[in-house]
Amino acid sequence: MRLQFLLLLFLTSIINAQTKQREIKELLTKVVPLAVQQYTRLEKATPDSSMPRSFTAKNNSLVFSDIKWWCSGFFPGSLWYIYELSNNASIKKMAEKRTWELAPMQYFTENHDLGFMIYCPFGNAYRLTKDSSYKSIIHNGAKSLLTRYRPSIQSIQSWESSSRLSCPVIIDNMMNLELLYWSSLNGGSPTSREIAITHANTTIKNHFRSDFSSYHVIDYDLQKGTILKKVTWQGLNDSSSWARGQSWGLYGFTMMYRFTKNEVYLKQAQGIANYLSSHPNLPADKIPYWDYNVTDDKMNFRDASAGAIMASALLELARYSTKADRVKYLNLAETIILSLGKSEYLSIDGESGGFLIKHNVGSLPHKSEVDASLTYADYYFLECLQRYKKWYL
């Protein structure tokens, strides 16, 4: 009897997996032409040397940024993913134009966001075209990011000092290590790889709690090399689990395992994934609230961007995990992707100013971009689709 039950359970899991695979394949046929239409519209609306930043339905407001804004690389990066998924020549021309508009940022040293600004557009451009001119930009961007490394704290300083923070390092910084590590493996300085590893190790030591949740900001004393405080900037409170930050950590350590094959990074990524997947406040559709510790119904805004980043990381983490964990991580990623593909989160043609994904939160404490469409939500949703098509279809 038990054997029959186990066999039934096994067959059911196979059927469910095949069903989700088929549904995502169908979703691709819907989203790809939609993305071509939406991003063609968005590109036309965006002034030269500016990038689309957000859209808020409440006031029908499409907001743009200059190229120094930390999100500037996501729009051309998304165009490259849309080109890869659609093979649309017009989209490729848009991607090339908008990518080169960011070339001046290869020398930017005012904060840590070079990974988003440079690697998302130029990394995808080089991956798809093998044009060496894109590679040189990546190497210069890595050199610029290295100027923010602080030996006394063995970390890359995220933001400049202020009246509130002396030397802040944020969990988001894990995402910039891909720029450094890739550069070191493709003709750049070996120092880039060494600093990426050092920063990742310091992050494990200082950012994470025993349950694998992460603080948002660690503020350091540069002279003494000691921690001043552990706080949040965009989360509910200093001790809470700000959703997008948890996803940044998951993605960052999965990526570091890809490069190094260091089991410490794999264990860290799996610990984060298990914390998120089993969190009691994770909704049934697996799209998290903007902070996992929110309990006030008036503040229960979803952050689809945190879900998209988490799903993209889980698709990769599943490839490195044993069978049981692989099934668990892939199942969660598929659920998130299918949720994002429903009308609650996915825009229709002509909606959201040209963006794809609705219901994201930039920074609720600052009342900025709350329940909005955001450029990085689209980027990681498109990355999910590209990765799923490449690895699982």
C-alpha positions as CSV (number, residue, x, y, z in Angstrom):
1,M,0.0,0.0,0.0
2,R,2.8,2.4,0.9
3,L,4.6,1.5,-2.3
4,Q,1.5,2.3,-4.3
5,F,1.2,5.7,-2.5
6,L,4.8,6.6,-3.2
7,L,4.4,5.6,-6.8
8,L,1.2,7.8,-7.1
9,L,3.1,10.7,-5.4
10,F,6.0,10.3,-7.8
11,L,3.7,10.2,-10.9
12,T,1.7,13.2,-9.6
13,S,5.0,15.2,-9.2
14,I,6.0,14.4,-12.7
15,I,2.6,15.4,-14.1
16,N,2.7,18.7,-12.1
17,A,6.2,19.4,-13.4
18,Q,5.2,18.8,-17.0
19,T,2.2,21.0,-16.6
20,K,4.2,23.9,-15.3
21,Q,6.8,23.4,-18.1
22,R,4.0,23.5,-20.6
23,E,2.4,26.6,-19.0
24,I,5.7,28.5,-19.0
25,K,6.3,27.5,-22.7
26,E,2.8,29.0,-23.4
27,L,3.6,32.1,-21.4
28,L,6.7,32.7,-23.5
29,T,4.6,32.8,-26.6
30,K,2.5,35.5,-25.0
31,V,5.2,37.6,-23.3
32,V,7.8,37.8,-26.0
33,P,5.6,39.7,-28.6
34,L,4.1,41.7,-25.7
35,A,7.7,42.7,-24.7
36,V,8.5,43.7,-28.2
37,Q,5.5,46.0,-28.4
38,Q,5.8,47.4,-24.9
39,Y,9.5,48.2,-25.1
40,T,9.2,49.6,-28.6
41,R,6.7,52.0,-27.1
42,L,8.9,52.7,-24.1
43,E,12.0,53.3,-26.2
44,K,10.2,55.9,-28.3
45,A,8.9,57.7,-25.2
46,T,12.4,57.8,-23.6
47,P,14.6,60.9,-24.4
48,D,18.1,60.3,-25.7
49,S,20.7,59.9,-22.9
50,S,17.9,59.2,-20.4
51,M,16.6,55.8,-19.2
52,P,13.0,54.8,-18.1
53,R,12.9,54.4,-14.4
54,S,9.3,53.7,-13.3
55,F,5.6,54.0,-14.0
56,T,2.9,54.6,-11.3
57,A,-0.6,53.9,-12.4
58,K,-2.1,56.0,-9.6
59,N,-1.0,59.2,-11.3
60,N,-0.3,57.8,-14.8
61,S,3.3,58.9,-14.4
62,L,6.2,57.7,-16.5
63,V,9.5,58.7,-14.8
64,F,12.9,58.8,-16.5
65,S,16.4,59.0,-15.0
66,D,19.8,60.2,-16.1
67,I,22.5,57.6,-16.8
68,K,24.0,58.0,-13.3
69,W,20.9,56.5,-11.7
70,W,21.7,53.1,-10.3
71,C,19.0,51.5,-12.5
72,S,20.2,52.9,-15.8
73,G,21.6,49.6,-17.1
74,F,18.4,47.6,-16.8
75,F,16.5,49.1,-19.7
76,P,19.2,48.3,-22.4
77,G,19.8,45.0,-20.6
78,S,16.1,44.1,-21.0
79,L,16.3,45.1,-24.6
80,W,19.1,42.5,-25.1
81,Y,17.0,39.8,-23.4
82,I,14.0,40.7,-25.6
83,Y,16.2,40.6,-28.7
84,E,17.5,37.2,-27.6
85,L,14.0,35.8,-27.1
86,S,12.5,37.4,-30.2
87,N,15.4,37.7,-32.7
88,N,13.8,41.0,-33.6
89,A,16.3,43.2,-35.5
90,S,14.6,46.5,-34.5
91,I,14.9,45.6,-30.9
92,K,18.6,44.8,-31.4
93,K,19.2,48.3,-32.8
94,M,17.4,49.8,-29.8
95,A,19.6,47.7,-27.5
96,E,22.8,48.8,-29.2
97,K,21.8,52.5,-29.1
98,R,20.8,52.5,-25.5
99,T,23.8,50.4,-24.4
100,W,26.3,52.8,-25.9
101,E,24.5,55.8,-24.2
102,L,25.8,54.3,-21.0
103,A,29.5,54.1,-22.1
104,P,30.5,57.1,-20.0
105,M,29.6,55.2,-16.9
106,Q,32.6,52.9,-17.3
107,Y,34.5,55.6,-15.4
108,F,31.9,56.2,-12.7
109,T,33.2,55.9,-9.2
110,E,30.6,57.6,-7.0
111,N,28.9,54.4,-5.8
112,H,29.0,50.6,-6.1
113,D,26.3,50.1,-8.8
114,L,28.6,49.5,-11.7
115,G,27.4,45.9,-12.0
116,F,23.9,47.1,-12.8
117,M,25.0,50.0,-14.9
118,I,27.7,48.2,-16.9
119,Y,27.4,44.5,-16.7
120,C,23.6,44.1,-17.3
121,P,23.8,46.0,-20.7
122,F,27.4,45.4,-21.9
123,G,27.7,41.9,-20.5
124,N,24.6,40.8,-22.4
125,A,25.7,42.7,-25.4
126,Y,29.0,40.9,-25.5
127,R,27.5,37.6,-24.7
128,L,25.2,37.9,-27.7
129,T,27.4,39.6,-30.2
130,K,31.0,38.8,-29.1
131,D,31.9,42.4,-30.2
132,S,35.2,43.1,-28.3
133,S,34.3,46.8,-27.9
134,Y,31.7,45.8,-25.3
135,K,34.3,43.8,-23.4
136,S,36.6,46.8,-23.0
137,I,33.8,48.8,-21.4
138,I,33.3,45.9,-18.9
139,H,36.9,45.9,-18.0
140,N,37.0,49.6,-17.4
141,G,33.8,49.4,-15.3
142,A,35.5,46.7,-13.2
143,K,38.5,49.0,-12.7
144,S,36.2,51.8,-11.6
145,L,34.4,49.6,-9.1
146,L,37.8,48.4,-7.6
147,T,38.4,52.0,-6.5
148,R,35.7,51.6,-3.9
149,Y,37.4,48.6,-2.2
150,R,38.4,49.4,1.4
151,P,41.1,47.1,2.7
152,S,40.4,47.9,6.3
153,I,36.9,46.4,6.2
154,Q,37.6,43.9,3.4
155,S,34.6,45.2,1.5
156,I,33.5,47.5,-1.4
157,Q,32.0,50.6,0.0
158,S,28.5,51.1,-1.4
159,W,27.6,54.7,-0.8
160,E,29.5,57.8,0.2
161,S,29.6,58.7,3.9
162,S,26.8,60.9,5.2
163,S,25.5,62.3,8.5
164,R,23.6,59.0,9.1
165,L,26.2,56.5,7.8
166,S,29.9,56.5,8.0
167,C,31.0,53.7,5.5
168,P,27.9,51.8,4.4
169,V,28.0,48.4,2.7
170,I,24.7,47.1,1.5
171,I,23.6,43.5,0.6
172,D,22.8,44.7,-2.9
173,N,26.6,45.0,-3.4
174,M,26.7,41.2,-3.9
175,M,25.3,41.7,-7.4
176,N,28.2,43.8,-8.5
177,L,30.7,41.0,-7.9
178,E,29.6,39.4,-11.3
179,L,31.2,42.3,-13.1
180,L,34.4,41.9,-11.2
181,Y,34.7,38.1,-11.5
182,W,33.7,38.0,-15.1
183,S,36.2,40.6,-16.0
184,S,39.0,38.7,-14.2
185,L,38.2,35.6,-16.2
186,N,38.1,37.3,-19.5
187,G,41.3,39.3,-19.7
188,G,40.8,41.7,-16.8
189,S,42.9,42.0,-13.6
190,P,43.2,39.0,-11.3
191,T,42.7,41.6,-8.5
192,S,39.0,41.8,-9.5
193,R,38.5,38.1,-8.7
194,E,40.4,38.4,-5.4
195,I,38.3,41.3,-4.2
196,A,35.1,39.7,-5.3
197,I,35.9,36.7,-3.1
198,T,37.0,38.8,-0.2
199,H,33.8,40.9,-0.3
200,A,31.6,37.8,-0.5
201,N,33.4,36.3,2.5
202,T,33.0,39.5,4.5
203,T,29.3,39.6,3.6
204,I,28.7,36.1,4.9
205,K,30.5,37.0,8.1
206,N,28.8,40.4,8.8
207,H,25.5,40.6,6.9
208,F,23.8,37.4,7.8
209,R,21.9,36.2,10.8
210,S,21.8,32.6,12.0
211,D,18.6,31.9,10.1
212,F,20.2,33.1,6.8
213,S,18.2,36.3,6.7
214,S,20.2,39.4,5.9
215,Y,20.6,42.9,7.3
216,H,20.4,45.5,4.6
217,V,23.2,47.9,5.7
218,I,26.4,47.3,7.6
219,D,28.0,50.6,8.6
220,Y,31.8,50.4,9.3
221,D,34.4,52.5,11.0
222,L,37.0,52.8,8.2
223,Q,39.8,53.7,10.6
224,K,39.3,50.8,13.0
225,G,37.8,48.4,10.5
226,T,35.0,47.6,13.0
227,I,31.2,47.5,12.6
228,L,29.4,50.6,13.9
229,K,25.9,49.4,13.4
230,K,23.6,47.0,11.4
231,V,20.6,48.9,10.0
232,T,18.1,49.1,7.2
233,W,17.6,51.8,4.6
234,Q,14.6,50.4,2.7
235,G,13.2,47.7,5.0
236,L,10.5,47.8,7.7
237,N,13.1,48.1,10.6
238,D,16.7,47.3,11.3
239,S,15.9,43.7,12.3
240,S,13.5,42.8,9.5
241,S,14.0,41.0,6.3
242,W,13.7,43.5,3.4
243,A,12.5,41.3,0.6
244,R,14.5,42.6,-2.3
245,G,17.7,42.5,-0.2
246,Q,17.1,38.8,0.6
247,S,16.8,38.1,-3.2
248,W,20.0,40.1,-3.9
249,G,21.8,37.8,-1.4
250,L,20.4,34.6,-2.9
251,Y,21.3,35.7,-6.4
252,G,24.7,36.9,-5.4
253,F,25.9,33.8,-3.7
254,T,24.4,31.5,-6.4
255,M,26.5,33.5,-8.9
256,M,29.6,33.3,-6.7
257,Y,29.2,29.5,-6.6
258,R,29.0,29.4,-10.4
259,F,32.3,31.2,-10.7
260,T,34.3,29.6,-7.8
261,K,32.6,26.2,-7.2
262,N,33.3,27.0,-3.5
263,E,30.8,24.9,-1.4
264,V,30.6,27.7,1.2
265,Y,28.8,29.9,-1.3
266,L,26.5,27.0,-2.4
267,K,25.6,26.4,1.2
268,Q,24.9,30.1,1.8
269,A,22.7,30.3,-1.3
270,Q,20.7,27.2,-0.3
271,G,20.4,28.5,3.3
272,I,18.9,31.7,2.0
273,A,16.6,29.8,-0.5
274,N,15.3,27.6,2.3
275,Y,14.7,30.6,4.6
276,L,12.7,32.4,1.9
277,S,10.8,29.3,0.6
278,S,9.6,28.3,4.1
279,H,8.9,31.8,5.4
280,P,5.4,31.9,7.0
281,N,4.7,35.4,5.4
282,L,5.4,34.3,1.9
283,P,2.0,34.5,0.1
284,A,0.5,31.5,-1.8
285,D,1.4,32.9,-5.2
286,K,5.0,33.3,-3.9
287,I,5.3,37.0,-4.8
288,P,6.6,38.4,-1.5
289,Y,5.6,41.5,0.3
290,W,8.2,44.3,0.3
291,D,9.4,43.1,3.7
292,Y,8.9,39.6,5.0
293,N,8.1,41.0,8.5
294,V,5.2,43.2,7.5
295,T,2.0,42.4,9.3
296,D,0.1,45.7,8.9
297,D,-2.5,45.2,6.2
298,K,-2.2,48.8,5.2
299,M,1.5,48.3,4.4
300,N,1.1,44.9,2.6
301,F,2.4,45.9,-0.8
302,R,3.8,43.2,-3.0
303,D,7.2,43.5,-4.5
304,A,7.2,41.6,-7.7
305,S,10.8,42.6,-8.4
306,A,11.9,40.7,-5.3
307,G,10.0,37.7,-6.7
308,A,11.6,38.0,-10.1
309,I,15.1,38.2,-8.7
310,M,14.4,35.3,-6.4
311,A,13.0,33.1,-9.3
312,S,16.0,33.9,-11.6
313,A,18.4,32.9,-8.8
314,L,16.5,29.7,-8.0
315,L,16.5,28.6,-11.7
316,E,20.3,28.7,-11.5
317,L,20.6,27.3,-7.9
318,A,18.5,24.3,-8.9
319,R,21.2,23.3,-11.5
320,Y,23.8,23.0,-8.7
321,S,21.7,21.2,-6.1
322,T,20.9,17.6,-5.3
323,K,17.7,16.1,-6.7
324,A,15.4,16.9,-3.8
325,D,16.5,20.5,-3.5
326,R,16.6,20.9,-7.3
327,V,12.9,19.9,-7.5
328,K,12.0,22.2,-4.7
329,Y,13.9,25.3,-6.0
330,L,12.7,24.7,-9.6
331,N,9.1,24.3,-8.5
332,L,9.2,27.6,-6.5
333,A,10.8,29.4,-9.4
334,E,8.1,28.1,-11.8
335,T,5.4,29.2,-9.5
336,I,6.8,32.7,-9.3
337,I,7.2,32.9,-13.0
338,L,3.6,31.8,-13.7
339,S,2.3,34.2,-11.0
340,L,4.1,37.1,-12.7
341,G,2.6,36.0,-16.0
342,K,-0.9,36.5,-14.7
343,S,-3.0,39.6,-15.3
344,E,-2.5,40.7,-11.7
345,Y,1.2,41.4,-12.4
346,L,1.7,41.4,-16.1
347,S,0.7,44.5,-18.1
348,I,-1.4,44.3,-21.2
349,D,-0.3,46.0,-24.4
350,G,-0.4,49.8,-24.0
351,E,-0.5,49.6,-20.2
352,S,2.1,50.8,-17.6
353,G,3.8,53.2,-19.9
354,G,5.5,50.3,-21.7
355,F,6.8,48.4,-18.7
356,L,5.9,44.7,-18.2
357,I,5.6,44.0,-14.5
358,K,3.3,45.8,-12.1
359,H,3.2,45.9,-8.3
360,N,6.7,46.6,-7.2
361,V,8.1,48.6,-4.3
362,G,11.2,50.8,-4.6
363,S,11.5,52.2,-1.1
364,L,8.4,52.3,1.1
365,P,10.1,54.1,4.0
366,H,10.9,56.9,1.6
367,K,7.5,56.7,-0.1
368,S,9.3,56.2,-3.4
369,E,8.0,54.1,-6.2
370,V,5.4,52.3,-4.1
371,D,3.1,49.9,-6.1
372,A,4.9,50.9,-9.3
373,S,6.4,49.3,-12.4
374,L,10.2,49.3,-12.1
375,T,12.9,48.7,-14.7
376,Y,14.7,46.0,-12.7
377,A,11.5,44.0,-12.2
378,D,11.2,43.7,-16.0
379,Y,14.9,42.8,-16.4
380,Y,14.8,39.9,-14.0
381,F,11.5,38.7,-15.2
382,L,12.9,38.6,-18.8
383,E,16.0,36.9,-17.4
384,C,13.8,34.2,-15.9
385,L,12.2,33.5,-19.2
386,Q,15.5,33.5,-21.0
387,R,17.1,31.1,-18.5
388,Y,14.1,28.8,-18.3
389,K,14.0,28.6,-22.1
390,K,17.7,27.9,-22.3
391,W,17.9,25.4,-19.4
392,Y,14.6,23.7,-19.0
393,L,12.8,23.7,-22.3
